[in-house]
Amino acid sequence: MKNGIKYFTVLLLSTALFSCVPQRKLEEEQAKRDNCEKELAALKTSSQGCDTKLNEATTKLIEGEKIVAGLKKDTSITGTSYRNLTAKYDKLNQINEQLLDKYNRLLEGNLADTKKISGELQGTQEQLLKKQDELKQLEAQLNVQKKNLDALTAELQKREARVAELEGVLKKKDEAVNDLKKKLSDALFGFEGKGLTITQKNGKVYVSMEESLLFASGSTTVETKGVDALKKVAKVLEQNTDINILIEGHTDDVPMIGKGDIKDNWDLSVMRATSIVKIITKNSTVDPRRLTAAGRGEYFPIDPVKTTDARKKNRRTEIILTPKLDELFKVLETN
């Protein structure tokens, strides 16, 4: 800008000095002057732009200096923190080396104990493995036993059901026996204690009749009072079709003097039983297939003493009544 002003001053002086030059020269100078003025205006404009850029650059420089100051401050703080961390790290590293040294000394000092403990541990592990094998074997045995137990339990349950069913059948049989005894006692009320007794044992009913109630000495023909008693028995048996009937004849031990069809006590006992069977079938609708006649002779005495009273007791006929066990046998066969 200063160069432009100087140039303009020189131009003015030249104009004044050469005012007398020819017209053509003047015109040339005028043209040069115009050009200089244009260049001056351009220089002013350029100078203003440079000033503006200078101001902007100055502002940015100030802002940059502020940023640099902030960065220096942050760098100082970061450096301080770094130094502090470095000091702490060194301290920790020192402590770690001390601890490692103590650990190594402790390890060397306890090496014998460590070997001992290691050996014990190995032995314990071996025992543990052995126990595990034993446990597996026991578990396998237990599974087998459990399987067997389950099978036995199932079988036991089946048997319990079977026993319960058998008990039910036996209970019904006992009830039938009790009922039969009661019916016979009611029917023979007038005869009990007069040469006739009714007892119950082993699930059977025994109607025992002395010889004096049924027969004369050595006879096989039933007398009237005996026939009356047998008719009452027959009526009860007629109403109880599930009863098997065994008629046994018994004698004393006095030898029989044979005459006619009766040769000995065997013949006498059997024929007396047969006579009673005939009276029952004749005076009732009892199925003969339910009846069995048997002679025991002198070989099943009530009283083995060789006295008159004992022999009187032994001369008897017993009607043994047994409930049919068909239902019980069916249960047994089913199971």
Secondary structure, 3 states (H helix, E strand, C coil): CHHHHHHHHHHHHHHHHCCCCCHHHHHHHHHHHHHHHHHHHHHHHHHHHHHHHHHHHHHHHHHHHHHHHHHHHHHHHHHHHHHHHHHHHHHHHHHHHHHHHHHHHHHHHCHHHHHHHHHHHHHHHHHHHHHHHHHHHHHHHHHHHHHHHHHHHHHHHHHHHHHHHHHHHHHHHHHHHHHHHHHHHHHCCCCECCCEEEEEECCEEEEEEEHHHHCCCCCCCCCHHHHHHHHHHHHHHHHCCCEEEEEEEECCCCCCCCECCECCHHHHHHHHHHHHHHHHHHCCCCCHHHEEEEEEECCCCCCCCCCHHHHHHHCEEEEEEEECCHHHHHHHHHC
